[in-house]
Amino acid sequence: MIAAALSALMMLLQERFRVDGFALAFWNKVACALVTLPFIVINGLPGNPLFYVFLGLGAVMYAVSDVVFFRAIPRVGAGMVSRILPGAVILSFLLWFAVKPELIDKYLETPVYSALIFLTLCLSSWFAAHLRKCAVSMQAVRAIWFVIFAATVGPVLAKTVTTYADVGQGPYAYVFIEALMMMTLWAVFFAVRRPIPAAVMFSRHSIFCGLAIGCVMAGMVMLNVLAFYYVDNPAYIPAIKFLDSFIILAAYAATGRKNEGNVWSGIGIVACAAALIVLKARI
């Protein structure tokens, strides 16, 4: 729940600051590395090389996803993005059964709750179908389709990473090493392709806002990774975190900002994702 609040704050800050997505992504990870460095000095780094292999796969994926994500928020709004992303929870939930098929037997032992989970998945599909009828919502989906993909695969990779590091090192090492990997990728890309002018990349606005948002993200990701140690299906973590959409709705209501797109269908998807948590607790 704290991660959900930090996630909402991160999106609302970017909606307000409107930093270029590439610059924000880079300075954001600089802050993540700086925040977690003291914990690395104290706790050390994991010794299993597979920790770095799976973390590297996620870093490459998020190097693209984060730039798309941060660029989309000023265009389509934090509220819209936060209501669409929970659909990835359903896909991630199903994907984990392909990784851990033995969980199917566990769910079949409680047929009533498993049937309710199936009904929840069907409802989420129904809400998603209604989103498709909304031109504004579909424009947002097209803008962040890779972010949805990353949100589907990311939890599976993160859960896998945690199996190769103990809980005393994993959350801090995950954020620190991922930040270094992504910063390296972006630095090389910036040197070769120059996606934005150097004046934008190194402006006071980009650096200050990127570091501020990065401090929030560092806490959010550490809490997320910590939570992965305590669940059998990784989809449950983003299902809780994506309650950030309700926090953003409350912030919009408090400030009098209008929500764009099909709000109720988006809320329906969030509710379905949260229902998975409640039903899982009964299995």
C-alpha positions in Angstrom: 0.0 0.0 0.0 2.9 2.4 0.7 4.3 1.4 -2.8 0.9 2.3 -4.3 0.9 5.7 -2.6 4.5 6.4 -3.8 3.5 5.2 -7.3 0.6 7.7 -7.4 2.9 10.5 -6.1 5.5 9.7 -8.8 3.0 10.0 -11.6 1.4 13.1 -10.2 4.8 14.8 -9.9 5.7 14.0 -13.5 2.2 15.3 -14.6 3.1 18.5 -12.8 6.8 18.8 -13.8 6.4 17.6 -17.4 10.1 16.6 -17.7 11.2 15.1 -21.0 10.7 11.3 -20.7 14.3 10.3 -21.6 15.9 12.9 -19.3 13.6 12.0 -16.5 14.2 8.2 -16.9 18.0 8.7 -16.7 18.1 11.1 -13.7 15.4 9.0 -12.0 17.8 6.0 -12.0 20.7 8.2 -10.9 18.7 8.9 -7.8 17.8 5.2 -7.3 21.5 4.3 -7.4 22.4 7.0 -4.9 19.6 6.2 -2.5 20.4 2.4 -2.4 24.2 2.8 -2.4 24.5 3.0 1.5 22.4 -0.3 1.8 24.8 -2.0 -0.7 27.8 -0.9 1.3 26.2 -2.3 4.5 24.6 -5.5 3.1 26.8 -6.4 0.1 25.7 -7.8 -3.3 24.2 -11.3 -4.1 26.8 -13.9 -5.3 24.5 -15.9 -7.6 25.1 -14.9 -11.3 21.6 -15.8 -12.3 20.4 -12.8 -10.2 22.2 -10.5 -12.6 21.1 -12.4 -15.7 17.4 -12.1 -15.0 17.8 -8.6 -13.6 19.6 -7.7 -16.9 16.7 -8.9 -19.0 14.3 -6.7 -17.0 16.7 -3.7 -17.2 16.7 -3.9 -21.0 12.9 -4.1 -21.1 12.4 -1.2 -18.6 15.0 0.9 -20.4 12.4 1.2 -23.1 9.3 1.1 -21.0 10.3 3.8 -18.6 10.9 6.4 -21.4 7.5 5.5 -22.9 5.8 5.7 -19.5 7.2 9.1 -18.5 6.6 10.6 -21.9 3.0 9.4 -22.0 1.9 10.8 -18.6 2.1 14.5 -19.6 0.2 13.7 -22.8 -2.6 11.4 -21.6 -2.6 12.1 -17.9 -1.6 10.2 -14.8 -5.2 9.1 -14.1 -5.6 7.5 -17.5 -2.3 5.7 -17.4 -3.0 4.4 -13.8 -6.4 3.0 -14.9 -5.1 1.1 -17.9 -2.0 -0.5 -16.5 -3.8 -2.8 -14.0 -5.0 -4.9 -17.0 -1.4 -6.2 -17.1 -2.1 -7.8 -13.7 -4.5 -10.3 -15.3 -2.1 -11.2 -18.0 0.8 -11.6 -15.5 -1.4 -13.7 -13.2 -2.0 -16.2 -16.1 1.6 -16.1 -17.3 2.9 -17.2 -13.9 1.0 -20.5 -14.3 3.1 -21.2 -17.4 6.2 -20.7 -15.2 4.9 -22.6 -12.2 2.3 -25.1 -13.5 2.3 -26.9 -10.1 0.2 -24.0 -8.7 -2.7 -25.2 -10.8 -3.2 -28.2 -8.5 -3.2 -25.9 -5.5 -6.0 -23.7 -7.0 -8.0 -26.8 -8.0 -8.1 -27.8 -4.3 -10.5 -24.9 -3.7 -12.8 -25.0 -6.7 -15.2 -22.3 -5.5 -12.6 -19.6 -5.0 -10.9 -20.7 -8.2 -14.2 -20.3 -10.1 -14.6 -16.8 -8.6 -11.0 -16.0 -9.8 -12.0 -17.2 -13.3 -15.2 -14.9 -13.1 -13.0 -12.0 -12.1 -10.8 -12.6 -15.1 -13.9 -12.6 -17.3 -15.1 -9.4 -15.8 -11.8 -7.7 -16.4 -12.0 -8.8 -20.1 -15.5 -7.2 -20.2 -14.2 -3.9 -18.8 -11.3 -4.0 -21.2 -13.7 -4.5 -24.1 -15.6 -1.4 -23.1 -12.3 0.6 -22.9 -11.9 -0.3 -26.6 -15.1 1.6 -27.4 -13.6 4.8 -25.9 -11.4 6.6 -28.4 -9.5 8.6 -25.7 -8.8 5.4 -23.7 -7.6 3.5 -26.8 -5.3 6.4 -27.7 -3.7 6.0 -24.3 -3.5 2.2 -24.7 -1.6 2.7 -28.0 0.7 5.2 -26.4 1.7 2.9 -23.6 1.3 -0.6 -25.1 5.0 -1.4 -24.4 4.5 -0.3 -20.8 1.6 -2.7 -20.5 3.8 -5.5 -21.9 6.6 -4.7 -19.4 4.0 -4.6 -16.6 2.9 -8.1 -17.6 6.4 -9.7 -17.9 8.1 -7.6 -15.3 6.6 -9.1 -12.2 7.4 -12.6 -13.4 11.1 -11.6 -14.0 11.2 -9.8 -10.6 9.8 -12.9 -8.7 12.4 -15.0 -10.5 15.2 -12.6 -9.5 14.2 -12.9 -5.8 14.8 -16.6 -5.8 18.6 -15.9 -6.4 19.1 -13.5 -3.5 18.1 -13.5 0.1 15.7 -10.9 1.4 18.5 -9.0 3.3 20.2 -8.1 0.0 17.7 -8.6 -2.8 15.5 -5.4 -2.6 18.5 -3.0 -2.4 20.7 -4.9 -4.9 17.7 -5.1 -7.3 17.2 -1.3 -7.4 21.0 -0.5 -7.4 22.1 -2.9 -10.1 19.1 -2.3 -12.3 19.7 1.5 -12.1 23.4 1.0 -13.1 22.4 -1.2 -16.0 19.7 1.1 -17.3 21.9 4.2 -16.9 24.6 2.5 -19.0 22.1 1.7 -21.7 20.7 5.2 -21.9 24.2 6.8 -21.7 25.3 4.8 -24.7 22.1 5.5 -26.6 22.4 9.2 -25.8 26.0 9.3 -27.0 25.2 7.5 -30.3 21.7 8.8 -31.2 21.2 12.0 -29.2 17.4 11.5 -28.8 17.2 14.9 -27.0 19.4 18.0 -27.0 22.1 18.1 -24.4 20.6 21.4 -23.1 17.4 19.5 -22.2 19.3 16.4 -20.8 21.4 18.5 -18.4 19.1 21.3 -17.6 18.5 22.2 -14.0 14.8 21.4 -14.4 15.5 17.9 -15.8 18.1 17.1 -13.1 16.2 18.5 -10.1 12.9 17.0 -11.1 14.4 13.7 -12.2 16.3 13.3 -8.9 13.2 14.2 -6.9 11.0 11.7 -8.7 13.8 9.1 -8.5 13.9 9.3 -4.7 10.2 8.4 -4.7 10.7 5.6 -7.2 13.6 4.1 -5.3 11.3 3.6 -2.3 8.5 2.3 -4.4 10.7 -0.3 -6.2 12.4 -1.5 -3.0 9.0 -2.1 -1.4 7.8 -3.9 -4.5 10.7 -6.2 -4.6 10.5 -6.9 -0.9 6.9 -7.9 -1.3 7.8 -10.4 -4.1 9.5 -12.5 -1.4 6.2 -13.2 0.3 3.8 -14.2 -2.5 3.4 -17.4 -4.6 2.1 -15.5 -7.7 3.9 -12.3 -8.6 0.7 -10.7 -10.1 -0.6 -10.0 -6.6 2.0 -7.3 -6.0 1.1 -5.0 -8.9 -2.6 -5.8 -8.2 -2.1 -4.0 -4.9 0.2 -1.3 -6.3 -2.2 -0.4 -9.1 -4.6 0.9 -6.4 -2.6 4.0 -7.1 -5.3 4.8 -9.6 -7.8 5.4 -6.7 -5.3 7.7 -5.0 -4.9 9.7 -8.2 -8.7 9.9 -8.6 -8.9 11.3 -5.1 -6.2 13.8 -5.9 -8.0 14.9 -9.1 -11.2 15.3 -7.1 -9.5 17.3 -4.4 -8.0 19.7 -7.0 -11.0 19.8 -9.3 -9.2 18.3 -12.3 -11.4 16.5 -14.9 -10.8 12.8 -15.7 -10.5 11.9 -19.4 -11.7 8.7 -21.0 -13.9 5.9 -19.8 -13.3 6.2 -16.1 -15.7 3.5 -14.9 -14.3 0.8 -17.2 -10.8 1.7 -16.0 -11.9 1.5 -12.3 -13.6 -1.8 -13.1 -10.2 -3.3 -14.3 -8.6 -2.0 -11.1 -11.3 -3.5 -9.0 -10.9 -6.9 -10.7 -7.2 -6.8 -10.1 -7.8 -6.0 -6.4 -10.4 -8.8 -6.2 -7.7 -11.3 -7.2 -6.0 -10.4 -3.9 -9.0 -11.0 -1.8 -9.8 -14.3 -3.5 -6.2 -15.5 -3.3 -6.3 -15.0 0.5 -9.0 -17.6 0.7 -7.0 -20.3 -1.1 
